[in-house]
Amino acid sequence: MTCWQIDFKDGSLVPADPDGKRQHGVETLNIIDMGTSVLLDAHVRSDFTAETALQALALSLAKYGRPKLITLDRDPRWVGSPAGSDFPAALLRFGACLGIEIQVCEPHHPQQNAFVERYHRTYQAECLALERPRSLEQARTVTKAFVKHYNWQRPHQGLSCGNRPPRTAFPTLASLPALPAMVDPESWLTALDGLHLERKVDGHGRVSVDLKRYYVSARLVGQHVVLHLDAKERCLHVLHEQQVVTSLPLKGLVGRVLSFEQFLTPMLHQARAQARLRSLQERKYRTAAFAAP
C-alpha cells in the first residue's frame, strides 16, 4: 500500500454533438496499489481539470492514508505549469507538503506506470468495449460493477496475486499513515532551498519570479542579478557582483500552518489558477501562429 500508480482513462463513448459543439468526454481516474494490484479507487467524471483531479486524489488520500510514493505520467493536469513558472505545479507542492514523493514518468515510457496501464487494458477490453457506456451515469454504473469484479472475482496473473483476485490474495490491506491534522502549506519550498535564478532587472527596477514582479532597485536597471532562494526565511536574496543587495519576501504565501481542509483550499486555487493561465498562454500562442504570414 505504500506505492500507488494513478492515471486517467477515457471512460465512455460520448455521442457527437449534432451542432458540432465540443463535448467533454467522460474519464476515469484510476488509482492502483503496486504491491497488491488492488484498484483502490476509480473516480469517474466528465470535468477533470487540474483542480478536480487534485480533489479526487485528496478524497482517496483521506480514505486510505498517505503512501510513500505516487507515480503518474506527464499529463498537464498533474504537472503542467504556465510558461514563466519557476516553482512546481500545484500537485507537486501538494505532495511535498504531505511528505509524499511524486514520481513523474519520463516521456514515452508507459512501462514506468505499468500497473495502472495494465489495468487500463483490462478495463477497456472487459468493461468499456463490452458495456459501451454512452453517458456519465452509465460510465459510473459499469465502472463501479467492474471494480468489484476486478478486485474480488477476476483472477489476477500478477506474481503477488498468484492467479487469485487481488482482494482474495490480500483480504486485509495494510494501514497507511493518516493525513496530518495540520499542514505547513509552504513546506514544499524546502526541496528548493538554495535554488539560484538569474534575472535581468527591467526598466522599472523589477525582476520576475514565478510570474510575480519584485522590485529590486532602480540603480540596477539593465543589470543581471542572481536570486538565491532561502526556504527557511521564505525569501529571495538578491546578489549583484557577489554582494547581497536586498532580500525579497516571497509573494503569494499563506504564512501559517493550516488544517488539512484549510490547506486543500489554496492548493486547489493554485491548480485552477495555473491551468487558467496556461490555457490563456496556449490560446495566445495559437492566435499568434495563425496570424503569422
N, C-alpha and C positions, 0 to 999 in steps of 0.2 A: 504493500500500500504506500510505499514511500516514493515511488516514481510513477508519474502519470504521463500519458500522451493525450493530446487534445487536437481536434481538427474539425472543420466544417465539411458537411456532405450535402449536396443538393438532394432535397427530400421529397420532391413531388413533380408531377407533370402538369404545370400550370398552363391552362389553355391560353393561346394567343389572344390578345385584346383585339376585337374586330375593328376598333378605331385606331389601332396602331400605337396606343399609349403604352409606355413602358410599365411592366409589372414586376414586382419584387417576387422572386422565386422563394419557395419555402426551403429552409435549410435546417439541418440538424447539427448541433454542436455535440459531438460525441467525446466522452471522457472515459478513458480506459486505463486500468491499472496494469503496469508492465509485469509485475511479479505474479499475478494471478490470472491475467486476461479477463478479469471481470469488467463488464461495462458498468461503470459507476453511475453515469447519467447520460441522458440523451435529451438535450434541450431543443425543442422544435419551435421555430419562429419564422415569420416572414419579414422581419425587420432587423436582422442582425447588423449592427454597426459596432464601432469601437466601444461605444458606451454600453449597448445592450449585451454585447459579448462579455464584457467585463462584469456586468450584473449577473449574468448566468454563471460565470465561473465563481463569483463570490457566493452564490447560493450553494454550489457544490462544496466549496470550502467550509461553509457554515455547517453543512450536513455531515461531512466526513472528517474534517480537520485539515491540517496543513501537511502536504507531502514535502519531502526534501527537494524534489525536482519535478518540474513540469516541462515537457518537451513539446514544441509547437513549430509550425512552419512559418514562412515569412509573409503570411497574409497581412496586408496593410492594416487591417483592423486590430491586429496584435502589435505590430512593431512599426507601423508607418508613422513617420513624423514629418511635419511640414518642412520644406526647404528653408534653410537658415537655422534649424534647430541645433543646439549644441548638447542638449541633455536628452535622456532616454524617453521613449514613448510611455504613455500612462501605465500600460500593463507592466512594463519592466520596472517602473517605480513602485507600483503596487506590490509586485513580488518581492522586491528588495526590502520594502518596509515590513513585510511579514516574515522575512527570513526564508523565502522560497527561492531556490535557484531556477531561473527561467533559461532554458537551453533552446536557442533558435537554430533550426536545421539550416545547413548550408543549401544554397540554391541548387535545384535539380538533384537533390539527394533524398528522395522519399523514404529510402531504407532507414534513415535516421529517425523516422516516425513510424517504424514498421508495424507495431502492434495495432495502432489505430487505422493505418492504411489497410492492413489485413482485415480488420473488422469491416471497413467500408466496402470491401469487395464482397464479403458475406452478406452484409446489409443490402447491397444493391441486388445481388443475384437471388437471394432467398426472401426478400421482403419487397423492395421497391419495384423490381421488374415483374413480380407476380401480382402484387396488390395494385400497383399503378395509381397511387393516391393523386387526386386532382384538386385538392384544396388543403388549407392549413389544418382543418379539423380532421380530415381523412388521414393526413400525414401523421398527426399526433396519435390517432387511434391505432393505426397499423404499427407505428414505431413502438408504442407502449407494449403492444402484444408481442412484438418481435424481441424486444429487450428481455422480457420474461422468458420467452422461448430460448433465446441465446444463452442466458445466464443459468437457467435451471433445467433445460431439457435437451438442448442440442450438444452432442459430443464434440469436444474441442481437441484438435490434434496437437496442440502445443505441448511441449515437454512437461511443463509444470502441471498440466491438467490430466495427462495420461489417458486421453480419449474419453474423458468424462466432461460433463458440463462444468463450466468454471465454478459455479456456486455449489456443485456437488463435491468437486475437488477441494474447495475452500469454503466450507459452510459457515465458518466464522472468520470475519475479516479483522485484521489487526487494527487496533485503535491508533489514531494519529493525534499529535498534539492539537489541542483546540485553538481556535483563533484567539489571539490575545485580547484581553478586555480593553487595554489601552495601547495606542499605536502612535509612534512619532512619525508624522507624515513627511518629515524631511530626512529621515534616516537613509533614504536612497542616495543622498549626497556622499555618504561615507565611501562608497566604492569609487567615487570620482575625486576624492581628496588628492590634491596635488596636480590636478589637470591644468595644463598650460594652453592658453589660447592666444594667438597673435591677431591683433586688430590694428587697422589704420584709423586714427582719430578723424572724424568728419569735420566739415566746415563749421559746425556748431559746437565743437569740442566734445563730441559724444562718440561712443562706440556701441555696437550692437552685440548682445549676447543672448542667445536663445530667444531671438525675436523681440527682445526688450532693449530699450535705449537707456544708456547710463552716461551721465555727464562726467567727464574726466577733467579737462582743463582747456581753456581757450588757447593757452600758450603752446599746447601740443597739437594744434590743428595741422593735419597733413603728416604727422609723425606716426611711426609704428610703436605700439606698446605691447607688452606681454601681460596677460591676465592670469594670475595664479589663484586657483580655487582652494579656499580654506573651508573644508567641510565643518570643522568644529566651530568656527566663528561665523559660518554661514555668510561668507563674503568673498569678494574678488579683490586680491591685492594687485594693484596696477604698477607695473615696473617699466621704467624708461631708462635706457642705458644702465641697466642692472641696479637701479635705485628705485625703491618703493616711493611713488609719488602720492598715492592715495589708496584708500580701501573703500570698496563699494558694497554695502549690504545687498545681498541678493533680493531681487524683486519677486513678488508673487508667492512668498512662503506663508504658511499658516502661522508658524511661530509658537505653537503649543501642542502638547500631547492631546490626542483625541480618543474617544471611544471608537471601537471598530465601526459602528454605524455612522458616527460623525466623520471618520476618516474616509469612508467609502464615498461620501458626497463630493469632496474636492477631486478625488480620483476620477469619478465619473464625469465631472465637469471638465477636467483636463482632457479626458478621452474625447469628449464631444467637441471641445474647442480645437484640439489638434486635427480631428477629422474634418471639421468645417473649414479650417484654414487650408488644409491640404487639398480639399476639393476646389476651393476658390483658386488656389495656385494652379492646379491642373487645368481648370477651365480657362484661366488667363493664358496659359501656355498653348492650349489648343486654339484659342482665338487668334493668338499672335502667329501661330504656324499657318493657320488658314488664310490670314491676311497677307502673309509674306508673298512677294512676287515669285 
